[in-house]
Amino acid sequence: MTLCEYVNTFGQMMLNRYHERVHKLAIDAGFTCPNRDGTLGRGGCTFCNNVSFSPNGRQPDPVNAQLESGRRVLAKRTGAKKFLAYFQAYTNTYDDVAVLKQRYDTALSQPDVIGLAIGTRPDCAPEKVLDLLQDYHDQGYEIWLELGLQSAFDHSLQRVNRGHGFAEYQTAVRAARQRGLPVCTHLILGLPGEDPEHARLSLHRVLEEGVDGLKLHPLHVVKGTLLANQWRRDEYRPWSLQTYIGTVADLVEMTPVEIVYHRLTGTAASHILLAPEWCNWKWKVLNGIEQELARRGTRQGQHSPQVALP
């Protein structure tokens, strides 16, 4: 069996919907973040690589050039002919709505771009931006609002200097879903002070609010971060690979089958990754999750409230 036979994956969902492969093309549109420009704070979250925040070191190519570059790579690798423009880097709703519209429109002007995935923070989803995304959605574009919650525990968010709490997430997700906008919520597993039970409770709170997609990430310790200093002082210890795999399997079992998993793990570039080493092994992690679900004889939704336990 393959992973998509255990998990409702984004790739398989898009294949079923459009009858061909659809991939996200990651874009850095030059936006910043209120947690590093002084609005909320400076330096960003403790796990963010601040070296990459240097204005002189970050001059992204125009949106169309980035789309063309990503398109060539994915078309060669997968044969994909349709794409979502994934505004990924930093906070992609954090600007005047006219600026946002210009950059979103640029991406959508490409004939093979069928929609947008907009990565942002829960405290940066104002009404005007949601109205703009709703307008694209109503025109028939595939639109996903990706909210970086990371944890449903305010004390954990404070500990990593996130700059928002769960209440801001509740406001954003309710406003988006009232407009019919699909929401993909990001959770980081292994934040300082959190164990697998925190992850399960975070997911439970997210499911209670309602969500359409989920993205799971292991916490990476990378160079140039406050977290790296804490790790060097032995103030933070990353999760083991087996702990991560087992916890992801738990979360998959808890998740109703109609919710789409956009990602079950994430990697960091080898030249900046300090720990854990397994965060460089994407396929080993994914294969481990598949094997764990097979060992348990379970799949997505097995232990969700909507599914009766055997």
N, C-alpha and C positions, 0 to 999 in steps of 0.2 A: 504494500500500500504506500501511497505518498502522503505528504503532510496535508494536502488539501482534502484528503478523505477523512481526516480527523478534525480539521479546522476550516472554518469558513474564511478563506483567505481573500484579500483584495484582488489579487491577480486572477483568481478563478472567478470571482464575482464579475469582474469587468469582462472576462472572456465570455461568460454566459450572457451578459447584457448586450455586448457589442459584436459577439461572434468572431472576434479576433483579439489579439493581444493589445492591451493598452498599458502604457508605462508612464510613470511620472518622470518629468525632466526637471531636475533641481536647479533653482535659480537663486542667485544672490542679487537682489534688486537695489542694494545700497542703502537699505533702511538701518536704523539704529534701534536702541532699546531704552525705555525709561529707567531701567535699572543700571544704566552705565553712562547716560548723558547728563546726569545730575538731577533729573526730575524726581526720581525715587532714590537714587544712589549712584555710586560710581564703582566700576570694577565688575559689575555683574554678579551672577551667582557664583558660589565658591567652586563649582565644577567647570565653569567656563574658562576657556583658554584666552586669557587677556592679551597675550602677545598678538593674536590675530585681530584685536580691536584697534590696532594702530591705524589712524586715518591714512598715513602715508603708505602703509603696507597693504591697504585694502582698496583697490580700484577695480571693481568688477566690470567685466565687459558689458556692453549693451545687452538688453534682454534678448533681442533677436539673435545675437551672436552666441549667447549661451545656449539658447534653444537649438541652434544649428549644430553646435558642438556636441551637445548631449544626444541629439537625434542621430548623428552619424554613428556614435558609439553603440547606442541601443538598437538601431536598425540592423547593424552588422551582427550584433551579438544575439538578438532575439527575433529579428525580422519584423518587429513592431512597426506599424504604419500610422497609429493613432496615439496621441499623448495627452497627458495633463501637464500643464505648467505648474510646477510645485514651487511656490515662493517659500523657500525654506529658511534661509539665513536670517537670524535675528527676528525682529518683530514686524511682520509684513502688513500690519494694519496701522502702524504708528507713523502717520503723516496726514497731511491734509487730504480730504477725500478726492479732490481733483487730481492730486499727484498719484494717488492710488489708482484711480480710474485710468489715467494715462498709461500706467505700466501694465495694469491688467489687460487693457484694450490692446496694447502692443502684442502681448502674448496671444490673445484670442484672435488676432488678425492672421495668424498662421493657419493655413487650411487644414493641417493635420492636428492642430491643438483643439481638443473637443471640450476642454474645461479647465478649471483651476483648483488647486489645493493650496489653501492659504494658511501658513503656519503663524501663530501669534500667541500672545499671552491672554489669560482670562480677563485681565484688567485693561485690555486694549481692544475691546470690541464694542465701540460706540454705536448708537442707533444708526447714524448715517452710513457707516461702513457696512453694517448688516443689511441695511436697505439696498445698498449697491450690490452686494452679493446676491440678495434675493432677486433683484432685477435680472442678473445674469442667469440665475436658476430658472426664473420664469420664462426666459427666452429659450430654454432647452439645453443650456450648457450643463455639464457635469461639474458641480461645485461642492467642495468639501472645506469646511472650516475646521482647522486642526488646532485644538487648544492644548497648550502645554501646561497641564495641571501639575504633573509629576508626583504629587502625594495629596491625599485628602486630609492630612494632619497638619494643622497650622504650626505646631511646634517644629515639625520637620522642615516646613517651608521657611520658617524664620531661621532655622539653623544653617540653611544653605543660602541665606540672604536672597530669597526669591522675590520679596517685595510685594507679595499678594497672599491672600488666604483662600480658603475653600469658599467663602461667601462670594468672592468675585467670580469664581468659577460658576457657582450656582446661577448668578445673575446672567452671565454670558450664555451659558448653555440653554437656559430657559428662553432667553430672547431669540437666540438662533433657531431653536426648534419651533417656536411660535411662528416663525417665518417660513417654516418648511425646509430650512437649511440643514443638510446632513452634517453632523458633528463627529469628528474623530478626536478622542481624548488620549493624550500622551501620559503614560505613567513611567517613572523611573524606579526600578527595583534595586534595593540596596543602598538607599540614602543613609547618611550617618544616623545611627540610633534606631534604624528600622530593621525589622526581621520579617520573615515570610507572613506572619500574621498581620503586620501593618499593610502589606501588599494586598492580602485578601480583603481586609476591611476597606482599603481605599477603593478597590474595585466594587465592593458592595455599595459604597456610597455613590459612586459614579453610576452604577446600574439603577439605583433608586431615582436619580435625577433624570435618567433617560439619555441614551447615547446611541449613535449609529455605527461607530467604528472605534477601534482601539489600536493603540500603538504602544508596545512595551519596549523598554530599553534597559540594559544593565548599566549601572553607574560606572563610568570610565574615570580613572585617575589619569589625567593628562598633564603634560608639562605646562608651566606658566599659570598654575591655578593655586588658590588657597587650599583646595582639597589636596593637592600634591604635597604641600607643606605639612598638612595634618597627617597624611599617609607616611611621610618620612619620619615624623615624630611618633609613629605608631598610635596616633589618636584616631585613626580610621583604618579598618580592615575590610577589604572588599569581600563580597560573597564568593564562595567556591562555585565552580561550574555546576556541580551536582545540586547545590542549593538553588541556583538560578533555574535549572531545568525542572526540578521538582515543583518549584513555585509557579513557573509558567504553566505547567501541566494543571496545577490546581486552579489557576485563573481561567484557563480554557474550559475546564469542566464546569466552572461557575457561570460561564457566559452564555446567554441565550443564543440559539443557533442563528438567529437572523442578524446578529451583530457581526460586523466584518472586522477581521484582524488585518490591519494594514502592515503590521510588522510584529514579529515575536522576539527579535533581538536587534542589536545594533553594534557596529564596529567603530573603532577609532583608528586613525592613521597610525601606522606602525612607528613613524618617526617622532610622534608625540605621546604615544601610549606608554604609561608607566605600569599600570596594573588595572585589573588582573590580566594576565597574559592571554587567557582564553577569549578576551574581547576582540582578539584578532582572528578568531576561528569561526566565522559566520556559519559555514556549513556544518561544522562539527556540532555547534550549538543547536542548529535547526534539526539535524539528524538525531541529536540526543532527545529533543522534545518529542519528535515523532516516535522514537523508540520507547520513550517513557509512557506515552499515551497507549502505544500498542501493548506494552507490558501490563498496564493497568486494565486493558480492555475497555477503555473509555474514549470519549471524543467530546467535542464542544457541546455544551448544553446538558451534559449528563447529570450534573448536579446543580443546574440552575433552578430557580423557583418555578419555572414553567414546565419542568420535566419531573414526572413522578419517579422517585427512586425505586429500583427493583427490590 
